[in-house]
Amino acid sequence: MYLSKEKSNGIFYLYYKKYDGRMTRVSTKQTNKQKALQFQFEFKNGSVIKNDNFMMLKELVSSYLEYISIKNGEMTIVNKQIIYNEFINVIGNKPIHLITFEDVNKYVMQKIKHIKPITLNTNISKLKALFNYGIKKRILKENVLNEFENIPVEEKRRQALSKEEIKLLFSVVQSQNEIFLYKFALYTGLRFGELMSLKYENIRNNIVTVYHTKNKKIRELPLNNELLELIDMKKPADEYLFKRYSRTHVNRLFKKYCRMAELSNFHFHSLRHTMATHYINSNGNIFFLQKFLGHSSLKVTQIYLHHLTNEMKNSINLMSYR
């Protein structure tokens, strides 16, 4: 990007590369170089009104969110919108082909003060997806975020309750509604939102069909005998399988029961991790577990393989060449 003065009229023009890589120019409408430099500064930072030669960051966000709304749930869209708005607030609504590594670094340095590194890495991943969409639509030639390396994060194991801890938990739970909800989560590994969306009509022939999933893909899961017995004993209050409590209410109540049972560092989502951990430890098929949990990638499901470490240590001694 550079300024050049037109000899015929003395006006400075700003030359820059469009998103397709071709050079173009825009008039600063200034004959004074200082004012032309001010125009260049404002243009780089997105404060100059755009023309048809480039796309602004807000436009890219709007187009991308509309594009992914077909395959993603409402909460996914809302979460991405928040991240993209924060990015715009930090670097400004710039022409997308003028966004630099320095812009990304500015965002990272500001956010690292307020959020955990693992969360920031997730945000960067979502920003990369946004700019990859720009490449796919041939609006951009390269993704500036590909230069950014993830912040190192200390590996942290997902919390799962042991069988003894599960017994302790159920010894203090006071409501049959909570017992039913917790056991359903433990036996199916369903997420909170998926559980709250279930209706009695979704259960047929010992199979529960989950329609409102995180990735919008319908899942069918088998139900074990204990759950089927609990369902038969339950008196329907309405069409939904569970009372439609908020996530905050369910988490607060779950943590209350954990305190009563003297269990720490657990929350309602821990029941999903518990299901996955015990399934793997019981020699369950990891491909089946991927289907249970609704993971789009087996790589995500493989997180639960770390719980096999002790079993691996014991089983290695079963081999002998003596």
C-alpha positions in Angstrom: 0.0 0.0 0.0 1.4 3.4 -1.0 0.5 7.0 -1.9 1.2 8.5 -5.3 0.5 12.0 -6.5 -1.3 12.4 -9.8 0.6 15.0 -11.9 -2.5 16.1 -13.9 -4.5 17.3 -10.9 -2.1 17.1 -7.9 -4.4 14.7 -6.0 -2.9 11.9 -4.0 -4.2 8.3 -4.8 -3.8 5.4 -2.5 -2.7 2.2 -4.2 -3.4 -1.2 -2.6 -4.1 -4.8 -3.4 -7.6 -6.0 -3.6 -8.8 -9.3 -2.1 -8.1 -11.0 -5.4 -4.4 -9.8 -5.4 -4.8 -7.2 -8.1 -3.6 -3.7 -7.5 -6.2 -0.9 -7.5 -6.4 2.7 -6.3 -8.7 5.0 -4.4 -8.6 8.8 -4.4 -7.8 10.5 -1.2 -9.4 13.7 -2.6 -6.4 15.5 -1.0 -3.6 17.6 -2.5 -2.0 18.0 0.9 0.3 15.0 1.7 -0.3 15.1 5.5 -4.1 14.9 4.9 -3.5 12.1 2.3 -1.4 10.2 4.9 -4.3 10.6 7.4 -6.6 9.1 4.8 -4.2 6.2 4.4 -4.2 5.6 8.2 -8.0 5.7 8.4 -8.3 3.4 5.3 -6.0 0.8 6.9 -8.0 0.9 10.2 -11.4 0.5 8.4 -12.7 4.0 9.2 -13.0 5.0 5.5 -16.3 4.2 3.8 -15.8 1.1 1.6 -16.3 0.8 -2.1 -17.0 -2.2 -4.2 -13.3 -3.2 -4.5 -13.0 -4.8 -1.1 -15.0 -6.5 1.7 -15.1 -5.3 5.3 -14.7 -7.6 8.2 -18.3 -7.2 9.4 -19.5 -8.2 6.0 -17.4 -11.4 6.0 -18.8 -12.3 9.5 -22.4 -11.7 8.4 -21.9 -13.8 5.3 -20.1 -16.6 7.2 -22.7 -16.9 10.0 -25.5 -17.1 7.4 -23.6 -19.8 5.6 -23.0 -22.0 8.7 -26.5 -21.5 10.1 -27.7 -24.4 8.0 -25.5 -26.9 9.7 -25.0 -25.4 13.2 -27.2 -24.9 16.2 -28.3 -21.5 17.5 -25.9 -21.5 20.5 -22.9 -22.2 18.2 -23.9 -19.2 16.0 -24.3 -17.0 19.0 -21.0 -18.0 20.5 -19.1 -17.4 17.2 -20.9 -14.0 16.8 -19.6 -13.0 20.3 -16.0 -14.0 19.4 -16.1 -12.2 16.0 -17.6 -9.0 17.6 -14.8 -9.0 20.2 -12.2 -9.3 17.4 -13.8 -6.4 15.5 -13.9 -4.3 18.7 -10.1 -4.8 19.1 -8.8 -4.4 15.5 -11.6 -2.3 14.0 -13.9 -3.0 11.0 -11.1 -3.2 8.5 -11.0 -4.4 4.9 -10.3 -8.1 5.3 -7.4 -8.2 3.0 -5.6 -5.6 5.1 -5.8 -7.6 8.3 -2.3 -8.5 9.4 -0.5 -10.8 11.9 0.0 -7.7 14.1 -3.8 -7.3 14.3 -4.2 -10.9 15.4 -1.4 -10.5 17.9 -3.1 -7.3 19.3 -6.3 -9.3 19.8 -4.4 -12.1 21.5 -2.4 -9.8 23.8 -5.6 -8.1 24.9 -7.7 -11.3 25.5 -5.0 -13.3 27.3 -5.4 -10.9 30.2 -9.0 -12.0 30.7 -9.5 -15.6 29.5 -7.7 -18.9 29.8 -5.2 -19.9 27.1 -7.3 -22.9 26.1 -10.3 -20.6 25.5 -8.2 -18.2 23.5 -7.0 -21.1 21.3 -10.6 -22.0 20.7 -11.3 -18.4 19.7 -8.4 -18.4 17.3 -9.6 -21.6 15.8 -13.0 -20.0 15.1 -11.4 -17.0 13.6 -9.3 -19.3 11.3 -12.6 -20.9 10.2 -14.0 -17.4 9.3 -11.0 -16.5 7.2 -10.9 -20.0 5.5 -14.4 -19.3 4.5 -13.1 -16.1 2.8 -10.6 -18.2 0.9 -13.3 -20.7 -0.1 -15.4 -17.9 -1.5 -12.3 -16.5 -3.3 -12.6 -13.2 -1.4 -9.2 -13.8 0.2 -6.0 -15.4 -1.1 -4.5 -16.4 2.2 -5.4 -16.9 5.9 -3.3 -14.6 8.0 -4.3 -16.6 11.1 -2.4 -19.6 9.8 0.8 -17.9 11.0 -0.5 -17.9 14.6 0.6 -20.9 16.7 -1.6 -22.1 19.6 -0.7 -20.9 23.1 0.8 -23.9 25.0 -1.7 -25.3 27.4 -1.1 -27.6 30.3 -2.9 -30.9 29.6 -5.7 -31.3 32.1 -7.7 -34.5 32.5 -11.5 -34.3 32.3 -13.1 -34.9 35.6 -15.1 -38.2 35.9 -16.7 -39.7 38.9 -15.6 -43.1 40.1 -18.3 -45.8 40.8 -17.9 -45.1 44.5 -18.4 -41.4 44.0 -21.5 -42.1 41.9 -23.0 -44.1 44.9 -22.1 -41.2 47.2 -23.8 -38.7 44.9 -27.1 -40.7 44.7 -27.1 -41.3 48.4 -27.8 -37.6 49.0 -30.0 -36.7 45.9 -33.4 -36.0 47.3 -35.6 -35.8 44.2 -36.7 -38.6 41.9 -36.6 -36.0 39.1 -32.9 -35.4 39.6 -32.1 -39.1 40.0 -33.8 -39.7 36.7 -32.0 -36.8 35.0 -28.6 -37.8 36.4 -28.9 -41.5 35.5 -30.1 -40.6 32.0 -27.0 -38.5 31.6 -24.7 -41.2 33.0 -26.1 -43.9 30.7 -26.3 -41.9 27.5 -23.6 -39.2 27.7 -26.1 -36.7 26.3 -25.3 -32.9 26.7 -27.6 -30.7 28.9 -29.3 -29.1 25.9 -29.9 -32.5 24.3 -31.5 -33.9 27.5 -33.8 -30.9 27.9 -35.1 -31.3 24.3 -36.1 -34.9 24.7 -39.8 -35.8 24.5 -41.6 -39.1 25.3 -42.4 -39.5 21.6 -38.6 -39.6 20.9 -38.4 -43.1 22.6 -39.4 -46.0 20.5 -38.4 -49.7 20.7 -35.8 -49.0 23.5 -34.1 -46.4 21.3 -34.0 -42.7 22.0 -33.8 -40.4 19.0 -32.0 -37.1 19.7 -33.0 -34.3 17.2 -31.7 -31.2 18.9 -28.0 -31.9 18.8 -24.9 -29.6 18.9 -24.0 -30.4 15.3 -27.6 -30.8 14.1 -27.0 -34.4 13.2 -29.8 -36.8 14.5 -28.5 -39.5 16.8 -30.2 -42.8 17.9 -29.0 -44.3 21.1 -30.0 -47.6 22.8 -31.4 -47.4 26.3 -30.4 -49.9 29.0 -32.9 -51.8 31.2 -32.6 -49.5 34.2 -33.5 -46.4 32.2 -36.4 -48.1 30.6 -37.7 -49.1 34.0 -37.3 -45.5 35.2 -39.2 -44.2 32.1 -42.1 -46.7 32.8 -42.3 -45.5 36.4 -42.3 -41.8 35.5 -45.7 -40.0 35.3 -45.6 -37.6 32.4 -46.3 -34.0 33.4 -46.2 -32.8 29.7 -44.6 -33.9 26.4 -41.0 -33.4 27.7 -39.1 -36.2 29.4 -37.5 -33.7 32.0 -38.6 -30.6 33.7 -37.3 -27.6 31.6 -34.9 -26.2 34.1 -32.2 -23.7 33.1 -28.6 -24.8 32.8 -27.7 -22.5 35.7 -30.3 -24.1 38.0 -29.3 -27.7 37.2 -25.6 -26.9 37.7 -26.2 -25.2 41.0 -28.3 -28.0 42.3 -25.8 -30.6 41.1 -23.0 -28.8 42.9 -25.1 -28.6 46.0 -25.5 -32.4 46.0 -21.7 -32.8 45.4 -21.0 -30.7 48.5 -23.4 -32.8 50.5 -21.6 -35.9 49.4 -18.2 -34.2 50.0 -17.3 -34.4 46.3 -15.3 -31.6 44.7 -14.5 -30.2 41.3 -17.5 -31.8 39.6 -20.4 -30.2 37.6 -23.3 -31.5 35.7 -21.3 -32.0 32.5 -19.0 -34.3 34.5 -21.7 -36.9 34.1 -21.0 -37.0 30.3 -17.3 -37.4 31.0 -18.1 -40.1 33.5 -20.1 -42.1 31.0 -17.4 -41.9 28.4 -14.6 -42.8 30.9 -16.5 -45.9 32.3 -17.5 -47.0 28.8 -13.9 -47.0 27.6 -12.6 -48.7 30.8 -15.2 -51.4 30.3 -13.6 -52.2 26.9 -16.2 -50.3 25.0 -15.6 -49.6 21.3 -14.3 -46.1 20.8 -16.1 -45.8 17.4 -19.4 -46.6 19.2 -18.5 -44.0 21.9 -18.0 -41.4 19.2 -21.6 -42.1 18.1 -22.9 -42.0 21.7 -21.2 -38.6 22.3 -22.0 -37.1 18.9 -18.4 -36.1 18.1 -17.8 -35.2 14.5 -14.2 -36.3 14.8 -12.7 -39.4 16.4 -9.8 -37.2 17.6 -12.1 -35.5 20.1 -13.3 -38.9 21.4 -9.7 -40.1 21.8 -9.3 -37.7 24.8 -10.9 -40.4 26.9 -8.3 -43.0 26.1 -5.9 -41.4 28.6 -8.0 -43.1 31.3 -6.6 -46.4 30.1 -3.1 -45.6 31.3 -3.3 -47.7 34.5 -4.9 -50.6 32.7 -2.1 -50.5 30.1 0.5 -50.6 32.8 -1.0 -53.7 34.3 -1.7 -55.4 31.0 1.9 -55.0 29.8 3.0 -57.4 32.5 0.8 -60.1 31.0 3.3 -60.6 28.2 6.4 -62.7 28.7 9.1 -64.1 26.4 10.9 -66.1 29.1 
